[in-house]
Amino acid sequence: MEKIAFIGAGAMAEAIIKGWIDKGCVAQEQIYITNKCEQERLEELKEKYGVHILPNKEMLSEVDCIILATKPKDAKEAMASIAPFLSSHTAVFSVLAGIPIATIRESLGNRPIARIMPNTSATIGMSASGVTFNALVEEELRANCLKMLEAIGTVVEVEEEQLHAVTAFSGSGPAYIYYLLEAFEQVAEEVGLQQDVVRSLMVQTLAGAAAMMQTGNEEPAVLRHKVTSPGGTTEAGIRALEQHELAATIAACVKSATARSRELAKGI
């Protein structure tokens, strides 16, 4: 792909851009950016990453791939504004939560379309992405898309219907982890530690636990039991989590996010 244009320049677009450039997957001179009205934001990204600001919509006819990265509520207007300028060969990759391929096709025509759900850890090459393709995506384009996603983390190919759940788990997942860290830091003083000490301890603890899981040698329950001595401190903590129904809370969190993704699909 010689030219890639991001329609939308928010946090997700920036995470992907930075990840691609840092990994050498896509050169900065290949990337063009545009958004609805925030010229200052475009200038900021141009300064930080050396990408181009799309000079006009007519230039979209020269672009090989469009990345739809607006807010879902702005998607319909954004697609309508670019539709007249797209070449028939231009592929569309969408990172819009909840917006189905059928809606994109209705707005932008019958063309190769991939729906992608990455997360903002793409910034450091550690995204967990789900992707699905329509029938017009040929093998070479599919391979290129997967390669681009692997450059910013791990990727799994799923059915489109499953992207609602992917959005709830990994798309929104970093926010859940950050929320958890906030909770640990908030209780720090009550147990006699400074917040910065707790942050250092818990960030490394999370990284270590994730690394243990990545070995794939043992199930989470087995690893948990290895840490949990009968009558010990961990057992006391686990008991509190069970009393406060953490598992049910997590289930409610995932189901709520999944339902919201489905609502977004119906709302456009």
KOLRO-827891 format. One record per residue: residue in three letters; y, z, x negated of N, C-alpha, C in turn. Coordinates in steps of 0.05 Angstrom, whole numbers, plus 5000, padded with zeros to 4 digits. Example, Ala and Ser with C-alpha at 12.3 -4.5 7.8 and 13.67 -1.06 7.14 Angstrom:
! KOLRO-827891
ALA488651564736491051564754493451564736;SER495551424743497951434727500151574742;
END
This chain:
! KOLRO-827891
MET497650004983500050005000502550004982;GLU504149804986506549774970508849944980;LYS509049955007511350105019510250275042;ILE511050535042510350725063512850855073;ALA513150855100515550975112514851215129;PHE516151435124515851675140517951675162;ILE517051685187518751715210518852015217;GLY520852145208521052435209520952545181;ALA522552755176522852855149522853165149;GLY521053275165520853565166519053685145;ALA518053925150516454075130513853925124;MET512553815145509953685141510353425124;ALA512453275131512953035115513553105086;GLU515153305082515753385054513253475039;ALA511553625053509053725040507353495030;ILE507053295047505453055040506752905017;ILE509352855020510752704999510452844972;LYS510953104971510753254946507953244935;GLY505953284953503253274944502453004932;TRP503152794946502552524936503752464909;ILE506352524907507852474882506752644859;ASP506352904864505253074843502552994833;LYS500852894852498152814845498052524834;GLY500252384835500352104825498851914844;CYS498551994869497051834889498851604899;VAL501351674904503351474914505851514897;ALA506951294887509351314870511751354888;GLN513751504877516151564893517651324902;GLU517551104886519050864894517650714917;GLN515250794924513850664946514550804973;ILE515851034972516251194996519051165007;TYR519251115033521751095047521751315069;ILE524051425074524251635094526551585114;THR526151665138528251655158527751865179;ASN529851945193529452135215531552075236;LYS531652245256533352195280536252185273;CYS537252395259540152405255541052575231;GLU539152705218539952895197540152765170;GLN542452635164542752495139542652685115;GLU543652935119543653135098540753195089;ARG538953205108536153265101534953025086;LEU535652785093534652555079535652545050;GLU538152615047539352625020537952845003;GLU537353065016535953285002533253184991;LEU531753055007529052954999529352734978;LYS531352574981531752364960532352484933;GLU534052694933534752824909532352974896;LYS530753104913528553264902526253094892;TYR525652864906523252714900523652434891;GLY526052334892526652064883525651844902;VAL525251914927524451724947526851574958;HIS526351354973528551194984529151285013;ILE531651275020532351305048532251025060;LEU530850995082530550735095533350635103;PRO534250405093536950325098537450235126;ASN535450115139535750025167532949985178;LYS532849975205530249945218529049665214;GLU530649475209529649205204527749195180;MET528149375161526449385137523549475144;LEU523249595167520549685175518549445176;SER519549205180517848975181516448925154;GLU517549035132516448995105514549225097;VAL514249425114512749665107509849625114;ASP508049725096505149695100504049915118;CYS505350155117504350375132506650555142;ILE506550635167508450815179507051095181;ILE508351305173507451575177509151705199;LEU507951745222509351875244509352175239;ALA511652295234511852575226514152715240;THR514852635264516952765279515853015293;LYS517553155306516553365324515253225348;PRO513053345359511753215381513653145404;LYS515553315410517453265432519253025427;ASP519552945402521252715396519652465392;ALA516952475395515252255387515752005404;LYS515952035430516251805448518851655441;GLU521051795438523551675431523451535404;ALA522151665385521951555357520351305357;MET518051305371516351065372517750835386;ALA519150895407520650675421522750555403;SER524050715386526150615369525250445347;ILE522650475338521750315316519850085324;ALA518850095348516949895358517749605354;PRO520349535360521149255357521149155329;PHE520949325309521349245281518749235265;LEU516649325276514149345261512749065260;SER511749005236510148765233507348815246;SER506048605253503348625265501348745246;HIS501848725220499848825200500349115193;THR502549235202503249505194501349705207;ALA500149875190498450095200500050335206;VAL499050505224500450745232498650985226;PHE499651175210498351435207500051635221;SER498851795238500351995253499552275246;VAL501452445241500852725237502052895260;LEU502452765283503552895306501453055320;ALA501853315324499953485338499753395367;GLY497253355376496653305404497053025414;ILE498552855400499152585411496752395406;PRO495452295427493052145423493551855413;ILE491451735402491651455393492451275416;ALA491351325440492051145462495051145468;THR496351365465499251385469500751235447;ILE499851265423501051115400500750815404;ARG498350735412497850455417499650345439;GLU499950495460501650405482504550365473;SER505450535455508250525445508650325423;LEU506650295405507050135381505249885379;GLY503649845400501949605400499149655389;ASN497449475393494649495384494449425355;ARG494149625338494149595309492449815296;PRO491849805271490350015258491850285260;ILE490550485270491850745274489950965265;ALA490951145249489451385241491051635250;ARG489651815263490852075269489952285249;ILE491852415237491352595215492452875222;MET490953085216491953355219491653495193;PRO493753485176493753635151495053905156;ASN495554055134497254285137499154295113;THR501054485113503154485094502254555066;SER499754645062498754685035498354425020;ALA498854205033498953945020500953944997;THR502954114999505054134979503854194951;ILE501754354951500454424925497654294923;GLY497154084938494653944936492254104948;MET492854284967490654444978490654445009;SER491354215020491254185049488354185058;ALA487854265083485254215096485954025119;SER485053775117485853575137483453465153;GLY484053415178482153275195483252995201;VAL481552795204482552525209480652375227;THR481752205244480152025260481551745261;PHE479951535263480951265262480251105287;ASN482050915294481250735316479650505305;ALA478650335323476750125315478049915298;LEU480649895297481949685282482349755252;VAL481750005245481850085217479449985203;GLU479849785185477649675170476949855147;GLU474649805134473549985114475450035091;GLU476849825081478549855058480950045065;LEU482050015089484250185097483250475101;ARG480850495113479750765117479350905090;ALA478250755071477750875044480450955031;ASN482450785034485150855023486251105036;CYS486051125062487051355076485651605067;LEU482951595065481451835056482251915028;LYS482651705011483451764983486151904982;MET488051814999490651935000490552225010;LEU488752275029488452545039486952725019;GLU485052615005483652774984485452844961;ALA487652694957489552754936491153004943;ILE491253084968492753314976490953544986;GLY488353524981486553734990483853624999;THR482653775017480053685028480553545055;VAL478653365062478953215087476253195100;VAL476153215127473753165142474352965164;GLU472552775168472852585190471552695215;VAL473052695237472152805262472652615285;GLU471452665308472152525333474952605342;GLU476252415355479052475363479252725380;GLU477452765398477552995416477453255400;GLN476153245377475853485360478453555345;LEU480353375345482853435330484453655343;HIS484053705369485453925382484654185368;ALA482054215364480954455351481654465321;VAL481654235308482454225280485354315277;THR487054235295489854315295489954625297;ALA488354735315488455025319487455175295;PHE485355075282484255215259485855165233;SER485854925223487054875197489854785198;GLY490654635219493454545221495354775223;SER494654965240496355205244495355435226;GLY493055405214491755625199493555765178;PRO495055615161496655765142498555965154;ALA499655905178501356095191499956355198;TYR497356335206495856575213495456745188;ILE494856615166494456765141497056905132;TYR499356755134501956875127502557115146;TYR501857085171502257305190500657545183;LEU498157495174496457715165497657855141;LEU498657705122499957825098502457985106;GLU503957885125506258035134505358305145;ALA503158315160502158565171501358755149;PHE499958655129499158825106501658945093;GLU503758785089506158875075507659075092;GLN507559045118509059225136507859505136;VAL505259535130504059795130504059925102;ALA505059775083504959865055506160145051;GLU508660185061509960445056508560675069;GLU507260625091505860845105503460945089;VAL502360785072500160865055500960905026;GLY503560905021504560974994504760764973;LEU504960504982505260284962507760124969;GLN508860004947511059824951510059554962;GLN511759414977510959154988510158954967;ASP511658944944510958754923508258804911;VAL507459064910504859124899502659034919;VAL503159084944501258994965500958694965;ARG503258554962503158264962501458164939;SER501958264915500358184892497458234896;LEU496758464906493958534910492658354931;MET493958314953492758174976492657874971;VAL494657754958494557474952492057414934;GLN491657584914489357544896486757604911;THR486857804928484457864944483657624962;LEU485557504975485057274992484057034975;ALA485356994953484456774935481556814925;GLY480957064918478257134908476257094930;ALA476857194954474957164976474456874983;ALA476656714983476356424988474656294967;ALA475056364942473456254920470556324923;MET469956574931467256654936465956484958;MET467456424979466456265001465955974992;GLN467655874974467455594965464955554948;THR463855764937461255724923459055634942;GLY459355714967457455634987454755764985;ASN454555974969451956094965451056294987;GLU453056415000452456625020454256605043;GLU453256685066454756685091456956905091;PRO459056875106461157085107460057355114;ALA458257365134457157625142455657765119;VAL454257605103452757725080454757835060;LEU456857675053458857765034460258015044;ARG460758025070462158265082460358505079;HIS457858485085456058715083455758815055;LYS456058635035455858715007458158894999;VAL460458855013462859015007462759285023;THR461259285045461359505064459159705059;SER459759915044457860135040457760315064;PRO455460405072455160595094456860845090;GLY458560905109460161145107462561125089;GLY463060885078465260845059467860765072;THR469760695054472460625063472460355078;THR470960165068470859895081469759925109;GLU467660075112466460115139468460235158;ALA470060425148472160545165474160335174;GLY474960155155476859945162475659745182;ILE473159665177471859475195471559595223;ARG470959855224470659985250473359975266;ALA475560015251478259995264478759715275;LEU477959515259478259235268476659185293;GLU474259295294472559255317473659395342;GLN474759645337475859795359478359655371;HIS479759515354482159365364481459075371;GLU478959015371477958755381479258515366;LEU479158535339480258315323478958055328;ALA476258055331474857795336475757665362;ALA476157825382477157725408479957625405;THR481657755389484357675385484457405371;ILE482757375351482657115336481656895355;ALA479656955371478756755390480956665409;ALA482556865419484756805437486856635423;CYS487356695397489256535381488456245379;VAL485956195372484955925368484855775395;LYS483955905416483855775442486655705453;SER488555885448491255835457492555595442;ALA492055585416493155355400491755095408;THR489155105413487754865422488754775449;ALA489154955467490154885494492954765492;ARG494654875474497354765471497254485460;SER495354425442495054155432494353965455;ARG492654055473491853885496494353845514;GLU495954055517498354025534500253825522;LEU500553825496502353635483501353345488;ALA498753315488497553045493498252945521;LYS498453135540499053055568502053025573;GLY503553155556506453175562508152945554;ILE507052765537508752545527508452305545;
END
